[in-house]
Amino acid sequence: MKNLVLFLLSFLLCSKLPLQAEGIKFADHFFIKDSVFISFNSSNITAHDIVKLFKDGSLCICTRKNNTIFVFDKNSNVTNTYNLPLNIYIDDLFIDEGHNLYVLDGKSKRFYIMNNNGIINSFPILQATYFTIYNELIYTYNTFYYDNMRSNSSILNVYTLKGNLLRSFGDLYPNTKIGLLPIATGNINRYKDQLVISHSSSYITKVFDKDGNYIQSYSRSPSFFYKPHSITSLNQEQMSNWSNTTLLHYSSIVNDKMLFSFYSKVDNSKQWFVIQDDSSFSEIEIPSFLTFIGLLDNKLYCINDDFSNTKQIKIEIYEFPKSN
């Protein structure tokens, strides 16, 4: 028995299994660096359905109620406003340095390229929910899987700006539907020349290069994850189980070696950041008054929902810890 105990202790000390750190306080890990106030001329601000942060520091706020998109520079000045036709459903969007707007409508399976004068180009695409643009190529990401879509089994499809499909890569993740309820979260992010693909229901993040070559996967589920095996009806008991479901919304690489991910319960009652590398795995609960926007230059951007002003949004910027 003594030899067995010594063996187990030796194994635990020598093994290279990632260390798990649970229950880390947000305030002990992230430090507020700055605050930015985004001002509007009307109270449309109360319904910000999509908030996107771009690499030049500009911010885009979209309200689906009237399909209006506001663009702000890093100094909080309005640089552009787009009013889209109401028949376009905005699943994801992107704005380039030339102020061209790119919109993915997953419901209609169409992609739009626009400027201030209107639609420049529009073309059909395969099923997709999110996208990114790199070197004038469009990388669309399919988060859904339907039985009648087996012919489109790839998660990434690459198009030219004219709508020509160049290639597809990456297999669809399993379990993308829980009973009656499909999941449409996850995301696609670009880190240098790599594509970081996160899928909600599988808690898997995969990394590819820009040509579609697989690099690595992160598949460790956090301690707080919960996914019901099946939702076969919408009765009170099953919907109560569904409200506890944990979703993976976002993943990105930090400092070349760490994976940063954002999770929440499906009802948004709790949110977490997970930071992991080859030797550590940390879980950090996010204060309920913060809404995560994105990660830029090793800084976290969050909306402070406790700030009460119908014509302003308060964005807090937190310093990301330096890696050792």
Secondary structure, 3 states (H helix, E strand, C coil): CHHHHHHHHHHHHHCCCCEEEEEEEHHHHCEEEEEEEEECCCHHHHCCCEEEECCCCCEEEEECCCCEEEEECCCCCEEEEEECCCCCCCCEEEECCCCCEEEEECCCCEEEEEECCEEEEEEECCCCCEEEEECCEEEEECCCCCHHHCCCCEEEEEEECCCCEEEEEEECCCCCEECCEECCCEEEEEECCEEEEEECCCCEEEEEECCCCEEEEECCCCCCCCCCCCCCCCCHHHHHHHHCCEEEEEEEEECCCEEEEEEEECCCCCEEEEEECCCEEEEEEECCCEEEEEEECCEEEEEECCCCCCCEEEEEEEECCCCC
